[in-house]
Amino acid sequence: MAALSTLILLLCAAKDVMPSSPHWKPTWPSYRVPVILPQSTLNLDKPQFDAEARLEVVSPCGPACHKSSPLPTYEEVKDYLSYETLYANGSLTETEVGIYILSNGGDGSRGRSRTKRQIYGYDSRFSIFGKDFLLNYPFSTSVKLSTGCTGTLVAEKHVLTAAHCIHDGKSYVKGAQKLRVGFLKPKHKDGSKGSNITNSAMPEKMKFQWIRVKRTHVPKGWIKGNANDIGMDYDYALLELKKPHKRKFMKIGVSPPARHLPGGRIHFSGYDNDRPGNLVYRFCDVKDETYDLLYQQCDAQPGASGSGVYVRMWKRQNHKWERKIIGIFSGHQWVDMNGTPQDFNVAVRITPLKYAQICYWIKGNYLDCREG
């Protein structure tokens, strides 16, 4: 089984198509994406919804710790990618999956006291003001969850976020059954539609319009592994809204190696809790990576969890630049770097297997999920 697991990782690896031209553009690689299909679905008891919502995840297992972990077996991978589906009426199911490859991967002192801020030196975050920015792509793809986290629009009715925003690894959080997604819209005191209220020097006030969530998918890798280091790798969830949101969304994509990212940087926007009501944008360099995680020092605070991490690269097939979500901002890690504590903010990478799973959740047809 271990050999089969290794084979899966090799087959899922990128087929690099980076051009060697002196006029090189950062280009989206071509990936051979596996197929993940439901095999059986079991009804579970209704959850209690008794967990407290956590706006960040802390783990002491850093890059060296994750890189030294043994590769999961084929059966373990299937188990991690199986998933629970929570419905608005409180019912819950567990779905086992099959994976197919078609022809054509420290000492953080868990109890240590530390500040809540994850700001590295000068605070490099930018608050986004004014409807001309907030209501335009890519900032318009960021939404707020009623549990306090951030999400990203990835389809007409789907939002990608972090699993810990709705499930603490043991139980669903309070409010998960009546989960809502908030969209920033202009707030007009005089009751007008505000088509020409843009001459003021003051930023236009915004408000959230909320849409209920119809169902939520959470991978079993998070539920089974939250108590140990493997859980961090599966800290993602997909929400399906009760009605379309009618905004432009950002597609998901398989995360390229960090060395292929434009400038080695990533970008994301979220609703950090130290700036209530503001959408906060940031970008920074990737410091390290494992097969499942990106380690960086983007300034962030609780509330930004679940933000979609994206990059903009050249899409050769369409002959245009395209932004894609390549990860989900998860939380904070203290890492033992040669005996010295170092802290990172961590994002979960969208690997080929995770892409196949999330895409199937969105599309419901694996034939639409063959290109990562």
Disulfide bonds with the S-S distance in Angstrom:
Cys61-Cys65 1.88
Cys149-Cys165 2.18
Cys284-Cys298 2.06
Cys359-Cys369 2.09
